[in-house]
Amino acid sequence: MTEGVDVTEIKYLSKKGLAMKIFVMEVDLSNPNIAIEASMPNGGTEFGMQPMTVQASYVDSEDKKVWAGVNADFYNMTTGVPQGIVYRNGTAVKTTFQDAVCTYFAITKDGKAIIAGQDVYDEVKGDIKEAVGGRVWLVQDGAVAKQTSDVLEPRTCIGVSEDGSKVYFMAIDGRNHWYSNGMAYEDMGYSLKALGAENGINLDGGGSTTFFIRNSDTTANSKFEIRNWPSDNGGKERAVANGLLIISK
């Protein structure tokens, strides 16, 4: 795609014989030209809901090229208020958590990625540049987190390497038994760990799961191409509260 960003699509049968389609993106933050930013509707800081490719269009410019992105936090589907924290370009848009399950992904002011829980939020909040909330731990301090639910669903998740230089995005399509059946939390944890994640969390899934890349076809109607198949809208993007964009500086 571009130097520092690798995208892979994998189609396979699970051990249970179920069709699977997953989308993986590895971002190398040690590349000085690559960064990750949080996005919100209309490129601003007002809560609402908007498809990810539209959110990306408000950020994309000659000076800041958007290469890819995914949806992020769970949210109130009436108001668009996310469950966890939000930071955009060093501005704290939301600093509260809905409940004890909330976690977060953040980019620090020195360009490192972190995944953490609320127990260390007070220690790191002054150093956060970009952040979105998440939910259950999938990998914590190198160990795959044990789960109480084994339900298969469309999912979006994110992992970070031990040194904070690599970020792993993963989207899994589901609810289509002949195409892709979705993934359980624990299998997501093992997958993120296999990619190289020291820590990983679940993001919003179901019909919200969105994995898009920059369209290489310059004659296309849109700069961005949805690669996965959103599950509850016949393949149409859902309007979501926020997301994460991979940009070149």
Backbone as CSV, one residue per row, in Angstrom:
resi,resn,N_x,N_y,N_z,CA_x,CA_y,CA_z,C_x,C_y,C_z
1,MET,0.830,-1.204,0.000,0.000,0.000,0.000,0.864,1.253,0.000
2,THR,1.624,1.439,1.075,2.626,2.483,1.150,3.647,2.035,2.181
3,GLU,4.830,2.600,2.139,5.885,2.164,3.050,5.451,2.375,4.501
4,GLY,5.563,1.310,5.294,5.171,1.373,6.694,3.777,0.861,6.974
5,VAL,3.007,0.532,5.917,1.646,0.017,6.079,1.475,-1.224,5.198
6,ASP,1.180,-2.354,5.815,0.963,-3.601,5.081,-0.455,-4.107,5.343
7,VAL,-1.161,-4.444,4.284,-2.526,-4.955,4.391,-2.585,-6.361,3.804
8,THR,-3.235,-7.267,4.543,-3.376,-8.657,4.106,-4.820,-9.097,4.289
9,GLU,-5.344,-9.803,3.308,-6.672,-10.393,3.408,-6.527,-11.911,3.370
10,ILE,-7.206,-12.596,4.295,-7.053,-14.047,4.429,-8.423,-14.703,4.423
11,LYS,-8.572,-15.700,3.568,-9.787,-16.492,3.514,-9.416,-17.930,3.850
12,TYR,-10.136,-18.545,4.790,-9.767,-19.894,5.224,-10.955,-20.591,5.876
13,LEU,-10.795,-21.873,6.170,-11.756,-22.632,6.947,-11.214,-22.802,8.356
14,SER,-12.032,-22.517,9.356,-11.614,-22.682,10.748,-11.500,-24.168,11.090
15,LYS,-10.980,-24.456,12.281,-10.858,-25.849,12.724,-12.213,-26.542,12.777
16,LYS,-13.267,-25.749,12.949,-14.623,-26.305,12.971,-15.245,-26.374,11.580
17,GLY,-14.463,-26.037,10.563,-14.950,-26.113,9.196,-15.774,-24.930,8.749
18,LEU,-15.661,-23.819,9.467,-16.443,-22.634,9.144,-15.669,-21.702,8.212
19,ALA,-16.365,-21.155,7.229,-15.745,-20.182,6.329,-15.377,-18.929,7.102
20,MET,-14.196,-18.381,6.817,-13.707,-17.180,7.514,-13.063,-16.231,6.510
21,LYS,-13.267,-14.944,6.738,-12.573,-13.908,5.964,-12.125,-12.832,6.935
22,ILE,-10.801,-12.626,6.999,-10.264,-11.627,7.920,-9.375,-10.641,7.164
23,PHE,-9.240,-9.486,7.739,-8.489,-8.387,7.138,-7.495,-7.887,8.188
24,VAL,-6.230,-7.847,7.827,-5.178,-7.488,8.782,-4.375,-6.329,8.224
25,MET,-4.070,-5.381,9.086,-3.211,-4.266,8.705,-2.158,-4.058,9.779
26,GLU,-0.913,-4.021,9.353,0.203,-3.743,10.267,0.773,-2.372,9.942
27,VAL,0.867,-1.542,10.962,1.363,-0.178,10.794,2.645,-0.014,11.584
28,ASP,3.697,0.436,10.922,5.008,0.622,11.545,5.194,2.095,11.895
29,LEU,5.009,2.422,13.173,5.125,3.816,13.608,6.565,4.287,13.713
30,SER,7.520,3.375,13.533,8.916,3.821,13.501,9.231,4.517,12.177
31,ASN,8.351,4.349,11.199,8.474,5.090,9.948,8.045,6.530,10.215
32,PRO,8.929,7.486,10.036,8.603,8.876,10.398,7.511,9.508,9.553
33,ASN,7.164,8.868,8.440,6.149,9.443,7.550,4.744,8.918,7.819
34,ILE,4.607,7.976,8.765,3.322,7.338,9.019,2.818,7.698,10.421
35,ALA,1.527,7.940,10.535,0.923,8.240,11.836,-0.492,7.661,11.885
36,ILE,-1.018,7.559,13.094,-2.388,7.108,13.313,-3.143,8.218,14.032
37,GLU,-4.317,8.546,13.525,-5.133,9.592,14.132,-6.532,9.074,14.428
38,ALA,-7.128,9.607,15.472,-8.543,9.350,15.743,-9.385,10.219,14.822
39,SER,-10.535,9.691,14.416,-11.443,10.474,13.567,-12.815,10.561,14.213
40,MET,-13.512,11.645,13.877,-14.890,11.868,14.306,-15.655,12.472,13.130
41,PRO,-16.972,12.522,13.199,-17.741,13.084,12.085,-17.305,14.498,11.692
42,ASN,-17.277,14.736,10.389,-16.990,16.060,9.809,-15.607,16.587,10.161
43,GLY,-14.711,15.696,10.587,-13.355,16.121,10.918,-13.262,16.991,12.142
44,GLY,-14.317,16.985,12.973,-14.346,17.877,14.124,-14.281,17.165,15.454
45,THR,-14.901,17.776,16.455,-14.905,17.215,17.810,-16.321,17.156,18.380
46,GLU,-17.321,17.237,17.512,-18.711,17.123,17.944,-19.162,15.672,17.817
47,PHE,-19.859,15.182,18.835,-20.335,13.806,18.793,-21.422,13.642,17.731
48,GLY,-21.410,12.517,17.087,-22.384,12.206,16.056,-22.024,10.878,15.423
49,MET,-22.606,10.590,14.280,-22.362,9.331,13.588,-22.198,9.593,12.099
50,GLN,-21.197,8.941,11.510,-20.893,9.150,10.101,-20.085,7.940,9.603
51,PRO,-20.325,7.473,8.377,-19.524,6.362,7.859,-18.027,6.686,7.881
52,MET,-17.217,5.655,8.072,-15.777,5.880,8.205,-15.158,6.494,6.952
53,THR,-15.609,6.085,5.766,-15.015,6.661,4.561,-15.336,8.148,4.435
54,VAL,-16.473,8.570,4.998,-16.809,9.997,4.989,-15.962,10.727,6.024
55,GLN,-15.817,10.135,7.217,-14.919,10.728,8.216,-13.523,10.916,7.626
56,ALA,-13.058,9.909,6.885,-11.716,9.983,6.291,-11.623,11.106,5.261
57,SER,-12.700,11.336,4.523,-12.680,12.357,3.469,-12.478,13.755,4.028
58,TYR,-12.909,13.975,5.278,-12.727,15.284,5.901,-11.278,15.517,6.342
59,VAL,-10.529,14.443,6.471,-9.132,14.538,6.918,-8.167,14.520,5.743
60,ASP,-8.532,13.778,4.717,-7.647,13.602,3.570,-7.386,14.924,2.853
61,SER,-6.107,15.198,2.598,-5.719,16.429,1.904,-4.347,16.219,1.286
62,GLU,-3.870,17.217,0.573,-2.539,17.119,-0.019,-1.471,16.983,1.058
63,ASP,-1.701,17.608,2.198,-0.716,17.581,3.277,-0.878,16.380,4.205
64,LYS,-2.024,15.718,4.142,-2.303,14.606,5.055,-3.108,13.564,4.294
65,LYS,-2.399,12.576,3.772,-3.039,11.561,2.932,-3.521,10.398,3.789
66,VAL,-4.792,10.073,3.675,-5.354,8.936,4.416,-5.187,7.671,3.577
67,TRP,-4.549,6.654,4.160,-4.293,5.411,3.448,-5.292,4.308,3.782
68,ALA,-5.789,4.311,5.003,-6.678,3.232,5.431,-7.301,3.621,6.766
69,GLY,-8.240,2.776,7.222,-8.835,3.041,8.526,-9.810,1.955,8.937
70,VAL,-10.181,2.018,10.217,-11.171,1.094,10.787,-12.070,1.874,11.730
71,ASN,-13.216,1.278,12.039,-14.094,1.844,13.076,-13.463,1.639,14.443
72,ALA,-13.956,2.333,15.451,-13.328,2.223,16.770,-14.339,1.880,17.864
73,ASP,-14.687,2.831,18.708,-15.372,2.542,19.964,-16.853,2.211,19.783
74,PHE,-17.392,1.467,20.755,-18.843,1.313,20.901,-19.429,2.681,21.230
75,TYR,-20.730,2.873,20.949,-21.307,4.210,21.107,-22.814,4.130,21.267
76,ASN,-23.376,5.215,21.765,-24.822,5.351,21.850,-25.354,5.576,20.436
77,MET,-26.205,4.673,19.962,-26.631,4.728,18.569,-27.701,5.784,18.299
78,THR,-28.079,6.531,19.331,-28.979,7.672,19.162,-28.206,8.982,19.139
79,THR,-27.248,9.115,20.051,-26.517,10.373,20.202,-25.139,10.370,19.555
80,GLY,-24.568,9.180,19.336,-23.211,9.097,18.816,-22.134,9.289,19.861
81,VAL,-22.503,9.354,21.135,-21.498,9.512,22.202,-20.813,8.163,22.443
82,PRO,-19.491,8.105,22.324,-18.782,6.844,22.530,-18.713,6.454,23.997
83,GLN,-18.450,5.180,24.265,-18.411,4.700,25.638,-17.132,5.106,26.362
84,GLY,-16.041,5.225,25.630,-14.764,5.530,26.264,-14.247,6.911,25.940
85,ILE,-12.949,7.091,26.150,-12.314,8.391,25.951,-12.099,8.669,24.465
86,VAL,-11.932,9.947,24.146,-11.569,10.379,22.792,-10.605,11.551,22.896
87,TYR,-9.492,11.432,22.181,-8.557,12.554,22.027,-8.291,12.731,20.542
88,ARG,-8.274,14.001,20.103,-7.942,14.304,18.710,-6.919,15.425,18.687
89,ASN,-5.744,15.118,18.104,-4.670,16.098,17.954,-4.350,16.807,19.268
90,GLY,-4.283,16.016,20.333,-3.917,16.548,21.637,-5.055,17.148,22.428
91,THR,-6.238,17.238,21.825,-7.399,17.788,22.522,-8.217,16.673,23.146
92,ALA,-8.478,16.785,24.438,-9.287,15.792,25.139,-10.764,16.090,24.862
93,VAL,-11.373,15.301,23.985,-12.771,15.501,23.616,-13.690,14.864,24.659
94,LYS,-13.301,13.694,25.154,-14.074,12.997,26.177,-13.099,12.267,27.093
95,THR,-13.239,12.454,28.391,-12.274,11.915,29.362,-12.920,10.972,30.363
96,THR,-14.138,10.536,30.076,-14.844,9.648,31.001,-15.096,8.289,30.343
97,PHE,-15.302,7.284,31.198,-15.560,5.925,30.766,-16.964,5.514,31.203
98,GLN,-17.666,4.806,30.337,-19.035,4.406,30.658,-19.098,3.436,31.831
99,ASP,-18.123,2.505,31.880,-18.137,1.505,32.944,-16.744,0.924,33.124
100,ALA,-16.632,-0.062,33.997,-15.333,-0.620,34.358,-14.703,-1.458,33.249
101,VAL,-15.488,-1.856,32.238,-14.962,-2.695,31.161,-14.176,-1.876,30.132
102,CYS,-14.407,-0.574,30.077,-13.780,0.270,29.056,-12.265,0.261,29.144
103,THR,-11.624,0.106,27.996,-10.180,0.220,27.838,-9.931,1.312,26.791
104,TYR,-8.686,1.452,26.319,-8.440,2.445,25.280,-7.143,2.172,24.536
105,PHE,-7.118,2.669,23.308,-5.918,2.709,22.470,-5.525,4.161,22.336
106,ALA,-4.238,4.441,22.456,-3.790,5.836,22.369,-2.451,5.948,21.648
107,ILE,-2.248,7.102,21.061,-0.950,7.509,20.520,-0.426,8.618,21.421
108,THR,0.775,8.430,21.933,1.356,9.425,22.829,1.988,10.563,22.020
109,LYS,2.330,11.618,22.710,2.874,12.794,22.037,4.233,12.531,21.403
110,ASP,4.911,11.433,21.807,6.180,11.072,21.171,5.987,10.017,20.076
111,GLY,4.716,9.762,19.706,4.438,8.906,18.568,4.367,7.426,18.847
112,LYS,4.343,7.019,20.094,4.230,5.604,20.448,2.772,5.220,20.633
113,ALA,2.467,3.945,20.384,1.117,3.430,20.590,1.041,2.702,21.925
114,ILE,-0.066,2.871,22.638,-0.290,2.148,23.882,-1.728,1.633,23.921
115,ILE,-1.897,0.527,24.611,-3.219,0.021,24.962,-3.216,-0.148,26.469
116,ALA,-4.229,0.385,27.118,-4.206,0.386,28.584,-5.621,0.370,29.145
117,GLY,-5.670,0.170,30.458,-6.931,0.207,31.186,-7.057,1.482,31.988
118,GLN,-8.174,1.604,32.665,-8.450,2.824,33.418,-7.517,3.012,34.610
119,ASP,-6.890,1.919,35.055,-6.027,1.998,36.236,-4.800,2.869,36.019
120,VAL,-4.393,3.046,34.758,-3.213,3.887,34.492,-3.579,5.173,33.742
121,TYR,-4.856,5.438,33.585,-5.266,6.598,32.802,-4.729,7.900,33.388
122,ASP,-4.819,8.073,34.691,-4.353,9.315,35.308,-2.863,9.535,35.082
123,GLU,-2.125,8.442,34.974,-0.672,8.548,34.771,-0.322,8.991,33.351
124,VAL,-1.121,8.580,32.362,-0.743,8.799,30.965,-1.547,9.882,30.267
125,LYS,-2.637,10.340,30.871,-3.557,11.230,30.136,-2.888,12.520,29.656
126,GLY,-1.911,13.021,30.400,-1.238,14.248,29.988,-0.337,14.076,28.787
127,ASP,-0.057,12.820,28.429,0.842,12.528,27.323,0.105,12.000,26.100
128,ILE,-1.231,11.996,26.125,-2.005,11.430,25.011,-2.246,12.481,23.925
129,LYS,-1.975,12.084,22.693,-2.270,12.942,21.540,-3.548,12.497,20.834
130,GLU,-3.674,11.171,20.595,-4.843,10.602,19.934,-5.338,9.429,20.771
131,ALA,-6.644,9.237,20.868,-7.145,8.085,21.623,-8.583,7.768,21.253
132,VAL,-8.898,6.484,21.313,-10.278,6.011,21.202,-10.466,4.914,22.243
133,GLY,-11.707,4.716,22.641,-12.008,3.690,23.623,-12.209,2.329,22.998
134,GLY,-12.108,1.292,23.850,-12.383,-0.077,23.451,-13.031,-0.807,24.606
135,ARG,-13.161,-2.120,24.467,-13.834,-2.885,25.514,-12.915,-3.972,26.075
136,VAL,-13.280,-5.223,25.924,-12.583,-6.284,26.649,-11.142,-6.449,26.174
137,TRP,-10.289,-6.841,27.133,-8.910,-7.205,26.815,-8.912,-8.494,26.007
138,LEU,-8.080,-8.531,24.983,-7.856,-9.760,24.213,-6.474,-10.332,24.487
139,VAL,-5.496,-9.448,24.610,-4.130,-9.811,25.011,-3.685,-8.786,26.045
140,GLN,-3.165,-9.257,27.174,-2.733,-8.347,28.224,-1.364,-8.780,28.730
141,ASP,-0.380,-7.888,28.551,1.001,-8.174,28.967,1.490,-9.494,28.391
142,GLY,1.185,-9.727,27.117,1.683,-10.898,26.417,0.871,-12.161,26.581
143,ALA,-0.145,-12.135,27.425,-0.969,-13.326,27.672,-2.350,-13.155,27.047
144,VAL,-2.821,-14.184,26.358,-4.165,-14.157,25.788,-5.180,-14.189,26.926
145,ALA,-6.090,-13.229,26.931,-7.055,-13.104,28.025,-8.112,-14.199,27.941
146,LYS,-8.433,-14.795,29.073,-9.499,-15.788,29.142,-10.850,-15.086,29.009
147,GLN,-11.780,-15.726,28.327,-13.062,-15.099,28.034,-14.226,-15.953,28.541
148,THR,-15.329,-15.303,28.810,-16.539,-16.019,29.233,-17.508,-16.232,28.077
149,SER,-17.293,-15.505,26.979,-18.171,-15.626,25.811,-17.413,-16.232,24.641
150,ASP,-18.029,-17.202,23.963,-17.426,-17.780,22.761,-18.301,-17.551,21.527
151,VAL,-19.114,-16.493,21.586,-20.021,-16.165,20.485,-19.228,-15.680,19.271
152,LEU,-19.613,-16.157,18.094,-18.996,-15.714,16.848,-19.747,-14.502,16.313
153,GLU,-19.016,-13.428,16.052,-19.615,-12.210,15.519,-18.618,-11.528,14.583
154,PRO,-19.096,-10.622,13.716,-18.166,-9.730,13.027,-17.429,-8.902,14.085
155,ARG,-16.141,-8.696,13.900,-15.354,-8.024,14.945,-14.356,-7.043,14.330
156,THR,-13.992,-6.059,15.125,-12.831,-5.203,14.865,-12.000,-5.180,16.129
157,CYS,-10.689,-5.328,16.000,-9.827,-5.292,17.185,-8.494,-4.658,16.827
158,ILE,-7.706,-4.388,17.869,-6.429,-3.703,17.674,-5.420,-4.208,18.682
159,GLY,-4.176,-4.341,18.241,-3.085,-4.766,19.118,-1.871,-3.876,18.935
160,VAL,-1.003,-3.888,19.939,0.200,-3.056,19.933,1.386,-3.901,20.369
161,SER,2.526,-3.720,19.728,3.744,-4.442,20.099,4.268,-3.950,21.436
162,GLU,5.196,-4.699,22.017,5.713,-4.384,23.346,6.373,-3.009,23.398
163,ASP,7.075,-2.618,22.317,7.770,-1.328,22.318,6.898,-0.184,21.793
164,GLY,5.654,-0.483,21.415,4.750,0.565,20.960,5.000,1.078,19.565
165,SER,5.849,0.378,18.800,6.167,0.850,17.451,5.302,0.217,16.363
166,LYS,4.676,-0.920,16.682,3.848,-1.617,15.696,2.405,-1.683,16.194
167,VAL,1.486,-1.414,15.287,0.059,-1.501,15.595,-0.578,-2.482,14.623
168,TYR,-1.393,-3.371,15.165,-2.034,-4.413,14.361,-3.556,-4.223,14.404
169,PHE,-4.130,-3.965,13.255,-5.585,-3.858,13.124,-6.106,-5.162,12.539
170,MET,-7.237,-5.625,13.027,-7.834,-6.818,12.453,-9.349,-6.670,12.414
171,ALA,-9.930,-6.968,11.255,-11.388,-6.991,11.101,-11.783,-8.372,10.613
172,ILE,-12.877,-8.881,11.147,-13.368,-10.203,10.791,-14.822,-10.076,10.366
173,ASP,-15.133,-10.517,9.169,-16.525,-10.497,8.724,-17.289,-11.665,9.344
174,GLY,-18.622,-11.519,9.419,-19.437,-12.567,10.002,-20.895,-12.475,9.577
175,ARG,-21.693,-13.387,10.167,-23.140,-13.452,9.922,-23.482,-13.835,8.476
176,ASN,-22.536,-14.432,7.772,-22.758,-14.979,6.435,-22.085,-16.343,6.382
177,HIS,-22.859,-17.420,6.627,-22.241,-18.729,6.877,-21.447,-19.244,5.690
178,TRP,-21.815,-18.841,4.481,-21.092,-19.329,3.300,-19.847,-18.503,2.992
179,TYR,-19.758,-17.329,3.591,-18.637,-16.400,3.312,-17.721,-16.243,4.509
180,SER,-18.275,-15.835,5.642,-17.478,-15.671,6.855,-18.401,-15.675,8.063
181,ASN,-18.004,-16.418,9.098,-18.878,-16.678,10.237,-18.580,-15.849,11.475
182,GLY,-17.546,-15.028,11.432,-17.211,-14.242,12.612,-16.258,-14.991,13.530
183,MET,-15.788,-14.304,14.561,-14.770,-14.857,15.439,-15.125,-14.604,16.898
184,ALA,-14.689,-15.497,17.775,-14.865,-15.340,19.221,-13.695,-14.551,19.805
185,TYR,-13.928,-13.952,20.964,-12.908,-13.119,21.598,-11.564,-13.833,21.763
186,GLU,-11.597,-15.062,22.282,-10.334,-15.734,22.593,-9.526,-16.014,21.328
187,ASP,-10.203,-16.405,20.252,-9.497,-16.621,18.988,-8.907,-15.317,18.461
188,MET,-9.585,-14.214,18.703,-9.031,-12.912,18.320,-7.747,-12.641,19.096
189,GLY,-7.766,-12.991,20.384,-6.571,-12.801,21.197,-5.390,-13.589,20.675
190,TYR,-5.624,-14.863,20.360,-4.543,-15.684,19.818,-4.048,-15.140,18.483
191,SER,-4.955,-14.633,17.677,-4.569,-14.076,16.377,-3.714,-12.823,16.544
192,LEU,-4.124,-11.922,17.436,-3.335,-10.703,17.679,-1.963,-11.037,18.237
193,LYS,-1.915,-11.997,19.150,-0.621,-12.395,19.735,0.292,-12.978,18.659
194,ALA,-0.277,-13.778,17.761,0.507,-14.360,16.676,1.067,-13.283,15.750
195,LEU,0.343,-12.189,15.594,0.813,-11.091,14.760,1.975,-10.349,15.415
196,GLY,2.034,-10.380,16.756,3.104,-9.688,17.473,2.627,-8.750,18.557
197,ALA,1.332,-8.808,18.891,0.789,-7.882,19.886,1.139,-8.314,21.308
198,GLU,1.602,-7.368,22.094,1.812,-7.564,23.529,0.536,-7.250,24.293
199,ASN,-0.250,-6.300,23.757,-1.546,-5.941,24.320,-2.547,-5.767,23.187
200,GLY,-3.797,-6.141,23.453,-4.819,-6.002,22.430,-6.198,-5.907,23.054
201,ILE,-7.090,-5.177,22.398,-8.452,-4.992,22.903,-9.460,-5.121,21.765
202,ASN,-10.696,-5.386,22.151,-11.795,-5.448,21.207,-12.372,-4.059,20.974
203,LEU,-12.672,-3.759,19.722,-13.376,-2.529,19.361,-14.807,-2.897,18.979
204,ASP,-15.579,-1.919,18.531,-16.967,-2.188,18.158,-17.004,-3.146,16.972
205,GLY,-18.006,-4.025,16.968,-18.123,-5.013,15.904,-19.522,-5.038,15.331
206,GLY,-19.975,-6.238,14.947,-21.283,-6.349,14.323,-21.337,-5.550,13.032
207,GLY,-22.431,-4.847,12.820,-22.588,-4.033,11.621,-21.670,-2.831,11.564
208,SER,-21.002,-2.511,12.695,-20.068,-1.378,12.721,-18.715,-1.716,12.107
209,THR,-18.374,-3.009,12.061,-17.041,-3.390,11.589,-16.789,-2.872,10.179
210,THR,-15.759,-2.038,10.056,-15.411,-1.395,8.792,-13.905,-1.434,8.604
211,PHE,-13.471,-1.903,7.440,-12.045,-1.954,7.102,-11.919,-1.408,5.683
212,PHE,-11.326,-0.211,5.566,-11.230,0.400,4.246,-9.795,0.784,3.927
213,ILE,-9.522,0.893,2.635,-8.201,1.309,2.173,-8.368,2.393,1.106
214,ARG,-7.286,3.064,0.820,-7.315,4.072,-0.235,-7.474,3.375,-1.581
215,ASN,-8.329,3.897,-2.403,-8.618,3.296,-3.695,-7.493,3.600,-4.680
216,SER,-6.906,2.544,-5.235,-5.824,2.733,-6.208,-6.356,3.107,-7.589
217,ASP,-7.670,2.933,-7.791,-8.313,3.277,-9.060,-8.676,4.759,-9.055
218,THR,-7.900,5.537,-9.747,-8.111,6.994,-9.729,-9.395,7.404,-10.443
219,THR,-10.011,6.477,-11.199,-11.260,6.801,-11.885,-12.482,6.436,-11.036
220,ALA,-12.254,5.859,-9.855,-13.356,5.429,-9.001,-14.115,6.628,-8.447
221,ASN,-15.366,6.394,-8.065,-16.195,7.475,-7.528,-15.715,7.947,-6.170
222,SER,-15.076,7.046,-5.412,-14.626,7.380,-4.066,-13.127,7.160,-3.935
223,LYS,-12.503,7.982,-3.104,-11.076,7.787,-2.825,-10.826,6.525,-2.019
224,PHE,-11.881,6.047,-1.339,-11.707,4.945,-0.393,-12.593,3.762,-0.764
225,GLU,-12.071,2.581,-0.478,-12.743,1.339,-0.834,-12.951,0.487,0.412
226,ILE,-14.197,0.139,0.691,-14.495,-0.779,1.784,-14.094,-2.177,1.340
227,ARG,-13.205,-2.822,2.096,-12.740,-4.159,1.721,-13.566,-5.257,2.390
228,ASN,-14.091,-5.004,3.587,-14.910,-6.035,4.226,-16.370,-5.875,3.794
229,TRP,-17.234,-6.721,4.318,-18.648,-6.696,3.972,-19.455,-6.423,5.239
230,PRO,-19.808,-5.155,5.498,-20.616,-4.844,6.685,-21.855,-5.740,6.745
231,SER,-22.115,-6.276,7.925,-23.021,-7.429,8.023,-24.506,-7.113,8.024
232,ASP,-24.908,-5.983,8.579,-26.353,-5.789,8.778,-26.987,-4.781,7.833
233,ASN,-26.237,-4.326,6.853,-26.781,-3.366,5.902,-26.622,-3.841,4.457
234,GLY,-26.539,-5.153,4.275,-26.351,-5.678,2.929,-25.050,-5.231,2.300
235,GLY,-24.036,-5.005,3.133,-22.732,-4.569,2.650,-22.526,-3.069,2.673
236,LYS,-23.528,-2.332,3.149,-23.422,-0.871,3.212,-22.795,-0.444,4.529
237,GLU,-21.934,0.575,4.464,-21.291,1.104,5.664,-22.299,1.608,6.684
238,ARG,-22.017,1.352,7.937,-22.809,1.934,9.024,-22.172,3.254,9.450
239,ALA,-22.991,4.207,9.821,-22.485,5.447,10.412,-22.041,5.149,11.841
240,VAL,-20.808,5.499,12.181,-20.239,5.193,13.496,-19.733,6.467,14.166
241,ALA,-19.414,6.344,15.451,-19.039,7.527,16.232,-17.621,7.988,15.982
242,ASN,-16.703,7.059,15.905,-15.309,7.435,15.691,-14.537,6.275,15.087
243,GLY,-13.297,6.551,14.734,-12.468,5.529,14.108,-11.004,5.881,14.217
244,LEU,-10.190,5.082,13.554,-8.751,5.304,13.504,-8.308,5.346,12.042
245,LEU,-7.552,6.365,11.703,-7.076,6.572,10.347,-5.555,6.440,10.290
246,ILE,-5.061,5.794,9.241,-3.625,5.702,9.000,-3.293,6.751,7.954
247,ILE,-2.408,7.644,8.303,-2.103,8.774,7.412,-0.604,8.868,7.153
248,SER,-0.270,9.530,6.049,1.117,9.902,5.807,1.245,11.390,6.064
249,LYS,2.281,11.733,6.768,2.470,13.121,7.196,3.128,13.960,6.112
